[in-house]
Each structure stands twice: as structure tokens, then as C-alpha cells.
Amino acid sequence: MEILSIGEKIKRSRIYKGYTLKDVCSDQISISKMSCIENGKIVPEDWVIKLVAERLEIDIDYLTKDIKEQLKENLNNIFSNSIKSEHEKMFKYNLEYAEEYRYYSIAFNIMHLLFNYYLDIRDVNSCQGYTAKYYNLCGKTGEDSNRLIYYLDIGRYLYMGNEYFQAASYFNNVRKDLILNGSKDYKMITNAIYQEANCYLLIKKYEKSYEIVVKLMDYMDELNRDDYKAEIYNLLAVLCIKVNNDKFEEYKKLSLELCEDNVRKRAIFLYRYGSAMIGTKKSENAYEYIGKAMDLYPDEDKFGYVNFMIDVIQTLIDINKIDKARDLTDKILNYAIDLDNHVFIEKAYYFKAVTISSTETFQMVEMYMNLSLDILLKIGTKKQVYNRYLELGNLYYKNENTPEALKYFSFAIKLSEKL
């Protein structure tokens, strides 16, 4: 997937075959000219490329493939490569070339993919480091469609950082812009509506969320993907639980039928129903749904399994199912280490500390909390680190270690000035 100019391709092929510049040039091209071609100072004429291709016995199509074509080919190769851990390096490498050669539309597309890669692995901090570059690339393309893609991605970034109200504003801007301009991009419209409604769900404005999400029913006939329809019905069912609407069973049935062959999605939906029931009239059924979800999600996909179970464990802790949370934490910690995913490892260490606090010594809890903090200081946002400092301060305070408690509360105060 390496990107090479025509001159670099000629030079590499020549050296590999043991030819000198004189061997390639003969009496038809000057050695100084060929040297300039190899060093990118001169663009070779077609007859020169043809001659060199014959002399070095290399494919002329390979030789003439320009940087732009190589960038597009590399992106296609990335999509055919299922090893997610390699994507970051590939995206960064190609992004650098796209920017250098001012292929801003391609650079924007790569930035979009890199940004979403970080969001997929919950690496909000890396996203934060690219927001300015992403904004600048969006402006350089000058395309309205890219502006809306950028808004959706920034909305998702804010959502992942628990900034739900701000995220809803970005999704709302996309929704209104598309509808006002009579867009037929139903996928983007429905995505914006869905995400905006989901934000209001998480800030517990259930009636407003329901009011927004029912707008999706106007677009159901325009959607040709059953899995996306399933997501919409799932959100509707969750909101029916929250607003005590009697349509929960109807929407639940539709959501599960549409993802019947996708066990991962079924597990995610069941978990969402269970977690939504906590604190409602359906509370007694919450753990039943969550338990079914835990049993259903396959663990052969370690990345997906850990990503899913992080949310499940937090919910188990919230409803005081500590023993089950502890067992799951041990499992995902091993998987996270195998995956070498620092975001997952940090979460697993944190959960380990929380779930052993009533059964192990304070020293053990302290060790796992500090292991978690060490990673969070490298990959976390300022707000995440601030909250962890407060948590550590309270931990030491409860254990009557006043000096350590004051230290972490002091760290939190200093960091709060930068938030």
C-alpha cells in the first residue's frame, strides 16, 4: 500500500535489477534528465515512460498510476482488510499524501474514516486531536455534502464524550438542512433524526426524544436495509418503556424480527430494553433482558464482545449485580490484553477496582485504580481524567488517607480550570 511517484518507481526498479542510470538511458536520454525524473524534479514524457518500462521490464500501467489513483486503490484495499488494528496506520499514511498533493476531497474522506475508526474503538481523545484538521479539510473541499458529514461525525464525537446536548444540536442542524433543501438522501436524514432522538433519550428528555423519533416513520418505506429499520424500531421500543407507552411489545417484536439472523444485534437490543427498564414500572424484568443479552452475544469476536460488555458491566454495577460484573470483568480484561487495546484495558482495570472493592484489600483496589489512571492519563480526555481524580480522592477519603485524598482533589481542582 506504499505510495510512490513515477520517479520513485523507476529508481526502485532500476536498483532492484542492478542497472545503472547509464544502462537505462543508453544514448536516448541524458543521465542528468533521468536523475531529475527519479528525484521528482521532472515529469517524464510518455515516450520516456514507455522506453523505461521496456528497459526495466515493468508494467507501464503500474508506472503511470498517479498518486491520486494510488490513494483511491489504497482505500479500497483498507476496506478489504479485516484487521482493524492496522487501519489507523494506513489511514494516517494515506492522509499525509492526500494533503501533501492537495487532494482535499480524498483527504476529507480519509479523515472521515479515521475519525470513525477512533470512535468505533472508543478513543475519544484521538478524535479530539483531529477535530481542527477535520474542520479545515471540510472547509477546503467547499462541498455542502461534506459539511453535513462533518456535522454528523462531530455529533457522534460529542455523543461519545457524553456531551449529549451539544451532539443533539449538530444532528438537528443536519436534519433541518436536508429537509429544508428537499434532499432525497433518506439514509442521512434518518441517521440525523435517529441520533438526535438518541441524545435526548440519554439526557432523559424522553417525551422530546419520542416526538423526534416518530418522524422516522415517514421514511420507513424509503429505507431498504432491514438492519437499519430494526435500529429505528428498537429506539421506538426503548422510548415506549420510558414514556410508558403501550406500543413497546409491538416495536420490540418488529425490531427482533428484522434482525433475526444477527445474534449480535439481537443481544444489543435485548440489553437496551433491559437497561431502559431500570427505574420504570418494568424494573422487575430488567435483569431478565440483560441476562439474555449476555448469554446471546458471541465471544469469538473479541473486539465486539469487549465493546458490548463494557456497557453491560457498567449497568450491572449500577443495579448492584456485582458478582456477575466481576466475572465478566475478568473475562474482558484477558480479551482486552489479547487485543492490545488500551481503551478496553483501561476500562477493564477500572471495573476490576470497582467490582473487588467489597471483597479484596484496599491495596488491591488501589492498584487497579492506579493501573487504570496511568492509561487514562495517556488516552483520556481532560473531563475523564478530572472525574477519575475526584473518584480517587473520594476513595482515599473513605479509607481515611487524608493526604492522598487531598492530593487527588487538588489535581481535580487544577484540571477543572482547563475544562
ZAMARGU-4260 file (C-alpha; in steps of 0.2 Angstrom, whole numbers, plus 5000, padded with zeros to 4 digits):
<rodrens>
0) 5000/5000/5000 | 5015/5011/4999 | 5013/5027/4988 | 5026/5031/4975 | 5029/5044/4962
5) 5034/5038/4944 | 5052/5043/4948 | 5052/5033/4964 | 5045/5018/4955 | 5059/5019/4941
10) 5073/5021/4954 | 5067/5006/4964 | 5065/4995/4949 | 5082/5000/4942 | 5092/4997/4958
15) 5082/4981/4961 | 5088/4975/4944 | 5106/4981/4946 | 5105/4994/4932 | 5115/5010/4932
20) 5107/5026/4926 | 5118/5024/4910 | 5111/5007/4907 | 5093/5014/4907 | 5097/5030/4897
25) 5109/5022/4884 | 5111/5036/4871 | 5092/5041/4870 | 5090/5050/4887 | 5103/5061/4896
30) 5109/5054/4913 | 5105/5071/4921 | 5087/5071/4915 | 5084/5053/4921 | 5091/5058/4938
35) 5079/5073/4939 | 5065/5061/4934 | 5070/5049/4948 | 5071/5063/4961 | 5054/5070/4956
40) 5061/5086/4948 | 5054/5082/4931 | 5039/5074/4925 | 5043/5062/4911 | 5036/5062/4894
45) 5025/5047/4888 | 5039/5041/4876 | 5052/5041/4891 | 5040/5031/4902 | 5037/5019/4888
50) 5056/5017/4885 | 5060/5015/4903 | 5046/5002/4905 | 5053/4992/4891 | 5071/4993/4898
55) 5066/4988/4915 | 5053/4976/4910 | 5039/4983/4921 | 5021/4986/4918 | 5018/5003/4910
60) 5001/5004/4919 | 5009/5002/4936 | 5022/5015/4931 | 5009/5028/4926 | 4997/5026/4940
65) 4997/5043/4948 | 4996/5047/4967 | 4978/5050/4966 | 4974/5033/4959 | 4986/5025/4971
70) 4976/5034/4986 | 4959/5028/4979 | 4966/5010/4977 | 4974/5010/4995 | 4957/5015/5002
75) 4948/5001/4993 | 4962/4989/5000 | 4959/4995/5018 | 4941/4990/5016 | 4945/4973/5011
80) 4957/4971/5026 | 4948/4965/5041 | 4962/4968/5053 | 4956/4984/5062 | 4972/4987/5072
85) 4981/4991/5055 | 4968/5004/5049 | 4975/5018/5060 | 4992/5017/5052 | 4985/5015/5034
90) 4973/5030/5036 | 4987/5042/5043 | 4999/5037/5029 | 4987/5040/5015 | 4980/5056/5023
95) 4998/5063/5024 | 5000/5060/5005 | 4982/5067/5001 | 4986/5083/5010 | 5003/5085/5003
100) 4996/5084/4985 | 4981/5094/4989 | 4968/5081/4985 | 4957/5088/4998 | 4941/5078/4994
105) 4951/5062/4996 | 4959/5069/5012 | 4942/5073/5019 | 4936/5055/5015 | 4951/5048/5024
110) 4949/5059/5038 | 4931/5054/5040 | 4936/5036/5040 | 4950/5039/5053 | 4938/5049/5064
115) 4925/5035/5064 | 4939/5022/5067 | 4943/5031/5083 | 4925/5032/5088 | 4922/5014/5085
120) 4936/5009/5097 | 4930/5022/5109 | 4946/5033/5108 | 4938/5050/5110 | 4955/5058/5114
125) 4962/5054/5097 | 4947/5061/5089 | 4949/5077/5099 | 4967/5079/5092 | 4960/5078/5074
130) 4945/5090/5076 | 4954/5105/5070 | 4962/5096/5055 | 4945/5089/5050 | 4936/5106/5051
135) 4950/5113/5040 | 4948/5099/5027 | 4930/5101/5027 | 4932/5120/5023 | 4945/5116/5009
140) 4933/5104/4999 | 4920/5118/4999 | 4906/5104/4997 | 4889/5106/5007 | 4888/5087/5007
145) 4905/5086/5016 | 4899/5099/5029 | 4884/5088/5034 | 4895/5073/5035 | 4907/5083/5046
150) 4892/5088/5057 | 4887/5070/5059 | 4904/5065/5064 | 4907/5079/5076 | 4889/5075/5083
155) 4895/5057/5086 | 4911/5063/5094 | 4902/5074/5106 | 4890/5059/5110 | 4904/5048/5114
160) 4911/5061/5125 | 4894/5062/5135 | 4891/5079/5128 | 4873/5074/5123 | 4865/5091/5122
165) 4879/5098/5110 | 4878/5082/5100 | 4860/5084/5098 | 4862/5102/5091 | 4874/5095/5077
170) 4862/5081/5072 | 4847/5094/5072 | 4857/5105/5060 | 4859/5091/5048 | 4841/5086/5049
175) 4834/5103/5046 | 4847/5107/5032 | 4842/5091/5022 | 4823/5093/5024 | 4824/5112/5020
180) 4833/5108/5004 | 4822/5094/4999 | 4836/5081/5000 | 4832/5063/4994 | 4846/5056/5005
185) 4835/5047/5016 | 4849/5037/5024 | 4857/5053/5030 | 4840/5061/5035 | 4835/5046/5045
190) 4853/5045/5053 | 4852/5063/5059 | 4834/5061/5066 | 4839/5044/5075 | 4855/5051/5083
195) 4846/5067/5089 | 4832/5057/5097 | 4845/5046/5105 | 4854/5061/5113 | 4838/5067/5121
200) 4835/5049/5127 | 4852/5050/5136 | 4848/5067/5144 | 4832/5059/5150 | 4821/5071/5139
205) 4810/5056/5134 | 4795/5065/5128 | 4805/5076/5116 | 4815/5061/5111 | 4799/5051/5107
210) 4792/5067/5097 | 4808/5067/5086 | 4810/5048/5083 | 4792/5046/5077 | 4796/5057/5062
215) 4806/5042/5056 | 4790/5033/5052 | 4788/5045/5037 | 4804/5037/5030 | 4802/5019/5033
220) 4796/5015/5016 | 4811/5024/5008 | 4824/5013/5018 | 4829/4997/5010 | 4840/4990/5024
225) 4831/4979/5037 | 4845/4981/5050 | 4843/5000/5050 | 4824/4998/5051 | 4827/4987/5066
230) 4838/5000/5074 | 4823/5013/5072 | 4810/5001/5080 | 4822/4997/5094 | 4824/5015/5098
235) 4805/5017/5097 | 4803/5002/5109 | 4815/5009/5122 | 4806/5026/5122 | 4790/5017/5124
240) 4797/5010/5140 | 4802/5027/5146 | 4786/5036/5142 | 4775/5021/5147 | 4768/5019/5130
245) 4758/5003/5127 | 4767/5000/5110 | 4783/4993/5117 | 4779/4975/5113 | 4774/4979/5095
250) 4790/4989/5092 | 4801/4976/5101 | 4793/4962/5090 | 4797/4971/5074 | 4815/4975/5080
255) 4819/4957/5084 | 4811/4950/5068 | 4821/4962/5057 | 4837/4956/5065 | 4833/4938/5067
260) 4849/4931/5059 | 4860/4944/5068 | 4863/4937/5085 | 4875/4952/5090 | 4861/4964/5086
265) 4848/4954/5095 | 4859/4954/5110 | 4862/4973/5109 | 4843/4976/5108 | 4839/4965/5122
270) 4852/4974/5133 | 4845/4991/5128 | 4827/4985/5133 | 4834/4979/5150 | 4844/4994/5154
275) 4829/5005/5149 | 4818/4996/5161 | 4828/5001/5176 | 4819/5013/5187 | 4802/5011/5177
280) 4787/5001/5180 | 4795/4987/5171 | 4810/4986/5183 | 4807/4968/5188 | 4810/4962/5170
285) 4826/4972/5168 | 4839/4959/5173 | 4830/4945/5163 | 4833/4955/5147 | 4851/4959/5152
290) 4855/4941/5156 | 4848/4935/5140 | 4859/4948/5131 | 4874/4942/5140 | 4871/4924/5136
295) 4867/4928/5117 | 4882/4939/5112 | 4895/4928/5104 | 4913/4929/5112 | 4923/4923/5097
300) 4923/4941/5090 | 4934/4948/5105 | 4933/4966/5099 | 4914/4966/5098 | 4912/4956/5113
305) 4923/4968/5124 | 4915/4983/5116 | 4897/4977/5121 | 4901/4970/5138 | 4909/4987/5144
310) 4891/4994/5143 | 4884/4979/5151 | 4896/4978/5166 | 4893/4997/5170 | 4874/4993/5170
315) 4877/4978/5181 | 4887/4989/5193 | 4873/5001/5193 | 4860/4988/5198 | 4871/4981/5211
320) 4874/4964/5202 | 4892/4965/5207 | 4897/4946/5207 | 4891/4945/5189 | 4900/4961/5184
325) 4916/4954/5192 | 4915/4938/5182 | 4913/4947/5166 | 4927/4960/5170 | 4939/4946/5172
330) 4935/4939/5155 | 4935/4956/5146 | 4952/4960/5154 | 4960/4945/5147 | 4952/4949/5130
335) 4957/4967/5131 | 4975/4962/5134 | 4975/4950/5119 | 4968/4964/5108 | 4981/4976/5115
340) 4968/4989/5115 | 4972/5002/5128 | 4954/5009/5129 | 4947/4992/5133 | 4962/4988/5145
345) 4959/5005/5155 | 4940/5001/5157 | 4944/4983/5162 | 4956/4989/5176 | 4943/5002/5182
350) 4929/4989/5183 | 4941/4977/5192 | 4944/4990/5205 | 4926/4994/5207 | 4920/4976/5207
355) 4933/4969/5220 | 4931/4984/5232 | 4920/4974/5244 | 4930/4958/5244 | 4948/4962/5242
360) 4960/4973/5252 | 4961/4992/5249 | 4979/4989/5242 | 4972/4978/5228 | 4958/4991/5224
365) 4971/5005/5224 | 4982/4995/5212 | 4969/4993/5199 | 4963/5011/5200 | 4981/5017/5198
370) 4984/5005/5183 | 4968/5012/5175 | 4973/5030/5179 | 4990/5028/5171 | 4982/5023/5155
375) 4968/5036/5156 | 4981/5050/5158 | 4988/5045/5141 | 4972/5042/5131 | 4958/5050/5141
380) 4950/5067/5139 | 4953/5081/5152 | 4935/5078/5158 | 4938/5059/5160 | 4954/5062/5170
385) 4945/5075/5180 | 4931/5063/5185 | 4944/5050/5189 | 4954/5062/5201 | 4938/5065/5210
390) 4934/5047/5212 | 4951/5043/5218 | 4950/5057/5230 | 4934/5050/5237 | 4942/5033/5238
395) 4956/5038/5249 | 4945/5049/5259 | 4934/5034/5263 | 4949/5025/5268 | 4955/5039/5280
400) 4970/5043/5270 | 4968/5062/5270 | 4985/5067/5262 | 4981/5056/5246 | 4963/5062/5246
405) 4969/5080/5246 | 4982/5077/5233 | 4969/5070/5220 | 4956/5083/5225 | 4969/5096/5221
410) 4973/5088/5204 | 4955/5089/5200 | 4953/5107/5205 | 4968/5112/5194 | 4962/5102/5180
415) 4944/5110/5181 | 4952/5126/5177 | 4956/5119/5159 | 4939/5112/5156
</rodrens>
